[in-house]
Amino acid sequence: MRTTLYGRVTAFLIVTALVGLTGCASPPTREAMLVGAPATKNYPYSVSVQTRGGTETSAMTGANVSNEELKAAVESSIVASKLFKSVVQDRNGDYELTIIITQLTKPVFGASFTVEMEAGWALTKVSDKTVVLRKVIKSAHTATLDDAIVGATRMRLAIEGAARKNIAQGLQAIAELGALEADSRAERGPTAAAVPGPAAVTYPRTLSGQDIAAHFASYPSIEARRGEAKPTRQAPFTLRIRGDGTVERSCPRCFTPSASGSMVVKRDDAQVCFDWRRVPYPASGCFKLVQTSATDFEMRGVGFETVINYSVAP
Amino acid sequence: MPLKKTALLLAALAAVATTTTGCAINRATATIDPSVNLGSLKAMHVAKQPKDDNDIDVLIAEKLRSRGYNVTTGGEEPSAVDAVVTYIDRWRWDITMYMLELTITIRDPKNDYPLASGKSYHTSLARKSPAEMVDEVLGNIFKEAGR
């Protein structure tokens, strides 16, 4: 009896240690750090991106943000947000964006992992070396046991979230630059300056297939509010999008609180399609994704009248 | 039977300890904002970390003075400095306490923007004294700056 108990306790401790402590460190990916939300400005300039201060992921030091992945994520985010006209390599653009990671603070142990990231963002006009932006951006993201039970995965998600928020804040800081907008107006001339620039984002805006993929990569956890077309089923639910094409739905007020299914983004049709197993809510099928404000989105059913509303952090 | 399992468990733990903490890792990096000229800075203030009981700020200040800077240190920042130096020291225990990692950042006093940053990481078997860590980090920063 004592032996059996001893064996069970030992096995439990080993499994707990394996799940909570070890696991191979997996590197944060550029896709998961991508910011897909459109920028509030579109500058008619090209930009090159340099990243420094990053560290490669290794078994000994754990997950880290590498320069290469951060650079790719920032470049993809600029393209997806249309903040600049184009992204070029080798400092051949109108502007040069330099991002220096100075801190990536990671917890050693815990159920919830909060990662804090600090990076210096500098934007320089290449023609005359004018520094138009120098800003320190601090961000933090917490990944919980709900996000991943394996510690290494939870750490990666926390790092990716912190990096994604850092990129979002950095791009927003650039979008708010008065100097760049004034330059842009001056280059378009007095006539162009009098009319709104093509950069202004108007709502509602139907997202393209590429935008949909980038959007869900940026927001893997969504608090959805209701399905408009079925007033009897308006329970709020949390939609979690996994990287492997599977999705989970958590709906505490539903008859079946937890459900899973699959998700496919049909890029050519600009639709996202869900197939839920064993639950009718939210409806399985394909949706158009419509942005109704800077932070509000609607998934509108294609061929059926369901609408799912949700908001994202700016 | 429990004795045999205990022996097996200890053997497994020993294997893990050997493979995960037994090797030496040395990593030292520095990054500089390309638009920054550290040579143009004259006066710096080393902001003491509230939890620093090892006077790392004093070591940093001494090393910067030896490079020709006017340096103050302590909790309160003087009004007229060209840069503020911050640091984060991480310690671990392995027979004795040692400094695992030191990050030093030279910042713009107006907005905390990191003008330059350096980091050294040495595990137990390759441990260095705090003075050596400070010397290595600042050395790498100024080497990167080409000064």
Interface residues (C-beta under 8 A of the other chain):
Chain A: R2 T3 Y6 G7 T10 I14 Q50 R52 G53 T55 M60 T61 T98 I100 T102 Q103 E118 G120 A122 T124 K129 V131 R134 K135 V136
Chain B: M1 P2 K5 L9 T20 C23 I25 R27 T29 T31 D33 P34 S35 I88 T103 T105 R107 D108 N111 D112 Y113 P114 S117 Y121 T123
